[in-house]
Amino acid sequence: MLFRLAARISRTSLRRRRSCREFGGLPTVRRYRKGLGWSQERVAPMARFGRTYIGGVERGERNVSLITIVRLARAMTIPASDLLRDAET
Protein backbone atom coordinates (compact mmCIF):
# COMPACT_ATOMS: atom_id res chain seq x y z
CA MET A 1 0.00 0.00 0.00
CA LEU A 2 2.77 2.43 0.90
CA PHE A 3 4.57 1.60 -2.34
CA ARG A 4 1.44 2.37 -4.39
CA LEU A 5 1.00 5.68 -2.60
CA ALA A 6 4.64 6.62 -3.22
CA ALA A 7 4.33 5.62 -6.89
CA ARG A 8 1.19 7.74 -7.30
CA ILE A 9 2.85 10.73 -5.63
CA SER A 10 5.87 10.27 -7.88
CA ARG A 11 3.70 10.12 -11.03
CA THR A 12 1.79 13.22 -9.93
CA SER A 13 5.03 15.03 -9.22
CA LEU A 14 6.42 14.02 -12.62
CA ARG A 15 3.24 15.21 -14.38
CA ARG A 16 3.38 18.50 -12.51
CA ARG A 17 7.06 19.05 -13.44
CA ARG A 18 6.32 18.14 -17.06
CA SER A 19 3.36 20.54 -17.23
CA CYS A 20 5.47 23.28 -15.61
CA ARG A 21 8.13 22.81 -18.25
CA GLU A 22 5.65 22.68 -21.11
CA PHE A 23 3.72 25.71 -19.97
CA GLY A 24 5.52 27.28 -17.07
CA GLY A 25 8.86 27.05 -18.79
CA LEU A 26 7.31 30.20 -20.13
CA PRO A 27 10.22 31.19 -22.30
CA THR A 28 7.65 33.72 -23.45
CA VAL A 29 8.00 35.54 -20.12
CA ARG A 30 11.74 35.75 -20.59
CA ARG A 31 11.36 36.76 -24.24
CA TYR A 32 8.89 39.56 -23.47
CA ARG A 33 10.91 40.70 -20.45
CA LYS A 34 14.15 40.83 -22.40
CA GLY A 35 12.36 42.49 -25.31
CA LEU A 36 11.44 45.29 -22.94
CA GLY A 37 15.05 45.43 -21.76
CA TRP A 38 13.94 44.67 -18.21
CA SER A 39 15.65 42.56 -15.58
CA GLN A 40 13.95 40.06 -13.31
CA GLU A 41 14.59 42.55 -10.51
CA ARG A 42 12.49 45.14 -12.32
CA VAL A 43 9.56 42.86 -13.19
CA ALA A 44 9.34 41.11 -9.81
CA PRO A 45 8.06 44.00 -7.64
CA MET A 46 5.73 45.20 -10.39
CA ALA A 47 4.13 41.73 -10.46
CA ARG A 48 4.41 41.42 -6.66
CA PHE A 49 6.76 38.43 -6.80
CA GLY A 50 10.33 37.84 -5.75
CA ARG A 51 13.12 37.83 -8.32
CA THR A 52 13.84 34.15 -7.69
CA TYR A 53 10.18 33.31 -8.35
CA ILE A 54 10.35 35.03 -11.76
CA GLY A 55 13.48 33.02 -12.58
CA GLY A 56 11.74 29.82 -11.51
CA VAL A 57 8.77 30.61 -13.77
CA GLU A 58 11.05 31.27 -16.73
CA ARG A 59 12.92 27.99 -16.16
CA GLY A 60 9.73 25.95 -15.65
CA GLU A 61 10.43 25.16 -12.02
CA ARG A 62 7.21 26.78 -10.76
CA ASN A 63 3.64 25.65 -11.16
CA VAL A 64 2.09 28.74 -12.70
CA SER A 65 -1.55 29.66 -12.05
CA LEU A 66 -3.73 31.85 -14.20
CA ILE A 67 -3.48 34.60 -11.59
CA THR A 68 0.31 34.46 -11.87
CA ILE A 69 0.12 34.77 -15.64
CA VAL A 70 -2.19 37.77 -15.36
CA ARG A 71 0.06 39.48 -12.82
CA LEU A 72 3.14 38.92 -14.99
CA ALA A 73 1.35 40.17 -18.08
CA ARG A 74 0.10 43.31 -16.34
CA ALA A 75 3.56 44.04 -14.99
CA MET A 76 4.96 43.86 -18.53
CA THR A 77 1.94 45.68 -20.02
CA ILE A 78 1.07 42.89 -22.43
CA PRO A 79 -2.17 40.92 -22.80
CA ALA A 80 -2.18 37.72 -20.75
CA SER A 81 -3.56 35.97 -23.81
CA ASP A 82 -0.17 36.51 -25.51
CA LEU A 83 1.56 34.43 -22.83
CA LEU A 84 -1.10 31.74 -23.09
CA ARG A 85 -1.12 31.67 -26.88
CA ASP A 86 2.67 31.47 -27.09
CA ALA A 87 2.70 28.64 -24.54
CA GLU A 88 0.31 26.58 -26.70
CA THR A 89 2.62 26.54 -29.71
N, C-alpha and C positions, 0 to 999 in steps of 0.2 A: 504494500500500500504506500509506504513512504517513497519507494522507488518511483511508482507511478506519479505521485504528486511532484517529485523533483523533476521528472521528465516533462510533465505538463508545464511547470514553471519555466523550465529551460526552453521549451518550444515557444512559450508566450514571450519570453525575453528575446529570443532570436527573432520572432516576428516583429516585435516592437523595434529592435535595432534595425532590421531590414527596412521597415516602413519609415523610420527616421532617416535612414540614408537615402531612400528613394525620394521622399518628400522633404524631410527636414534637412537633408544635406544642403538644401536650399542654396545652391551655388548662385541662385538668382539674387538672394539677399546680398551676397558678397559682390556680385556683378553690379547691382544697382548702387550699392554703397560706394564701391570704388569708382563707378561712373560719375558719382557726385563729388568725388575727391575727398570723401569723408573717412575718418578712422572709426574703428569700433568704439573708441572712447567718446567720439562725438555723437554717434547714434544711440549708444546705450542710455544715457540719461534722458534723451528725448523720447525714447520708447519706454522709459522707466524700467530698464533692465541693467544688470551689471555687464561690464565689458566681457567677462569670461563667458557669460550666458550667450551673448551675441556670437562669440567665437564657436561655442558649442553648437549653436543653431546652424552656422555656416558649414561646420564639419559634419553635421548629421548626428551629433552625439546627444541631442536633446529631442524629446518628444514634443513637437510643436502643436499647439492648439490653434483654433481659428482666432481666438482673442489675441494670441501672440502674433499671428500673421497680420492682423489688423493694426496692432500697435506698432509693429515694425514698418508697415506700409505708411501709416500716418506720419511716423517720425521722418521717413524719407520722402514724404509728399508724393507718393505714387498710389495708384489704385491697388487695393489688396488683390483684386482679380488678376492683376499682372503677375503677382507672385504665385497665385494658384495656377494660372494658365501655363506659365513657364515650367512649373513643377510637373504638369501632366505630360509634357513632351519629352 
